[in-house]
């Protein structure tokens, strides 16, 4: 866990960890993976988005899969990758969408974690599958469906 943003409203480490673990468990990876979460400001997320996705704009969350790692000892947790969240964008979106800040953070953390596990929303079928799983995970923590809220 790395928090380098000065924005207010960033959840406590235990809350962030809880949502990442809930997503990993529901996707069948309970206790088997390691995921790094970095909370950043607008400049950093924009630079990452520009460098790795060729999109020169801020965004709410980015995921960077680690890829296969050979030679890990048996029973070790597999590094899955990094989730990078922009605190300022999450706060702006929550306000604009009339959502509780904590709920939108939960959604972004679950969304980013599921991307590391191979879920995406590049087509309607994949988007429906990913969104349905997000809704189930979020409901387990009493967060309303972000797609209908």
N, C-alpha and C positions, 0 to 999 in steps of 0.2 A: 504494500500500500504506500503510495507516494501522493501527498497533497502539496502541490506547489502553487495552487491558485490562492489568491487573497480574497476571493469572493466569499460572501457569507452564505450560510444555508447548506454547506457541504455536510452530508450525514457523517456520523461517527464511524470510525473504522469498523466497529462490530456490526453496524447496520449494513455497510457496504459489503462486508464479508458475508453476512447472512443472505443477502440477495444473490450474490455470486454463487454461494454454496447451494442455495435453493434451485437455481437454474441448472447447475451442474448435476445435482441429484436427480432432478426430474428428467434430465436428458440422458440418464444412465451412467453418470460419471462420479457418483458420490465418493468423496475421499480419494479419488484416483488421479486427480489432476491438480496442477498449480496454475494459478492465474494471477498475473500482476495487474493492479489497477492504479492508474495515474490520473489525478484530477488536476487539470491545467486551466490556463487562461486562454483568452481568444487568440493571442499571437501564436502560442504554441500549437493549438489545434489547427489553425489556419496553415501554418508552416508544414505540419504533418500531412494535412489534406492535400496541399499543393504538391508536396514531394512524392507521396505514395499513391495518390488517386488523381493527380493532375487536375485538381479542382481548387482554384484559388479563392476559397471562401471558408468562413467558419462553419462548423457543424457541431452537433450535440455529442456524438459518440463515434469513435473509430475502434476497430478491432484488428489486431495484428497476430495472426496465427503463428505459432512457433514452428510448425512443421514437424516431420518425424525426427527423432533423436535416437541414434543408434548407441548401444552400449550402456544403457541405464541398468543399474543393478535390479535384479528381480524384486518386485514389491515396492519399488520407489514410485513416488507420485510423478506422473508425466507432465512436464511443463507444456501447457496448452497455448499460452500466448499472453498478449497484453490487451487490456481494455483501457482506452483513454477517453475521459469524459471532460467536457468543458463546462465548468460550473456556471459561468455567466449565461451561456446559451440555454442550459437546462432551466435556470431560473426565469429567463425571459419567456421561454416556451410555456412553462407552467402557468405563468401569469396570463399570457395571451390566450391560452387554451382553457383558462378557468379551472385548472387542476391544482390540487395540493402539491406543494413543492416536493414533499417526501414521496408522494406517489409517482411523480414524474421521474425522480431519481431512481426509484425502484424499477420503473419501466426501462430506463436507459441502461441500467446495470444488467438487467435480465436480457435485454435485447443484444447488448454487446457480448455478453457471455455466450449466448446461443450462436452468434456468428462464429465464435471460436470453435464451436462444436459442429460446424458445417452447415448450419441453417442459414438460409438467405431469403431474399424477397425479390429475386430477379424476374420471376414470372408469377402469374396469378396463383398457380397451384402451390408453389413454394411459399409464397407470401401467406396464403391461407393457413398452411401447415405451421409456419413459424408464429404467426399471430395467434393461432389457437393455443399453441403451447405457452406463449407469453401470458395469455389471459388466465390459463390454469395456474401457472406459477404465481402470478400476481394475486389471484384470488386467494391462494393459500396464506397470504399475508394481509388479507382484507383490503386489497387495492382493487378499485373498480376497473372494468374493462377500459383500457385507454383508447380503444378504437371506437367506442360508442359513448364514452363519458363526455 
